[in-house]
């Protein structure tokens, strides 16, 4: 392994033994200890098992219950009967103690479990690394268990509108089947950013990110106020609600439904932005609604969120996000350059999120897609394609892998990409970004069939909790067990960390 995912390992121990994510101080303390003593989670897990916090809750649990809890905490699933039998036998025979079983489970986990736990604990790591100790919420959601239905989306948007004076909500159109198309506006800044999600009905996670973004931006916080002062964000979540309703029908087991990617007239929304061919309101009113909002706001930048298939990069990791600006040769250079700056802002923002693997989407010149069509009319654009299309298809086919942790990591990445652009527009650094830097982003990897994504032994993130070096053989933790309850800067200072 090239990288050591210390923070994720610490998060795993907290979730498994203490039933909560590590708080900022706890994460810093244990990550420091692991690195400082070149230790592995095997070395520190016993401290968690001996902690008062674990013993007080686990004493009442028999081994079956404990193992079931560990599976839920680590892998977001229920264990099979033979898995429970295996681990309880290990505990029974004294082969493993409670303080040894979690590292053993992580290191022996199957690839889908490795992926789920890496996703979950990367989200936890990012959260703990970017929240203050005082504002840390141990109930912070780490997984995305359900996608909003259309009705839930509308209810949540209306609720945001009721809750916040800072948000303005309007129905600006109707889908072919008569579902409302919403436009939400937050902020009063001179710079305008428009974000659209789910032109393709089976590409849902951008919508989840967008609702979280609207909530974040509307709130009465210093952070949100500073962004609202400089930037006006115009959002159109899920512009293909009919397609999404069909995807939900597939999930419910219906076989013969029209491709949920498309609208109900079997049209692809994202092939209708050719300026010489306005969309026909009879067959594709959804794209027309998007164009009307573009015309009304004349945004400085347009972000378009999608999902793509799986691609394996040269570093052995799957791409989680591929981006591209307007590449049609007739687009004015400064328009494409603004898209490139957005790409750089996103690359900068995602550097701190370990789960993110950013690459460049290989662009076509097609003038009918939003990325080129809007740019030909002068609106800078960036296409954002996130991992998830094949996984959503798996869900639609009724296959039962739990993607709630992966979905959370993808939605988190989507949200961070949006915030990266907005923060950069707000603090004025956006115009200083060098468009040329966008060309340094890696090319997208090779297409990999879904059956093979868990078969590759190159993916570091599928071995994220493994022992990785000979040095750990001789690593010895200090004789005095460090305290779990690190609460203040003074505690950190006591261990030479402040
Ligand atoms: Zn798409």
Boltz pocket constraint, residues with backbone or C-beta under 6 A from the ligand:
constraints:
  - pocket:
      binder: B
      contacts: [[A, 199], [A, 200], [A, 203], [A, 305], [A, 306], [A, 307]]
      max_distance: 6.0
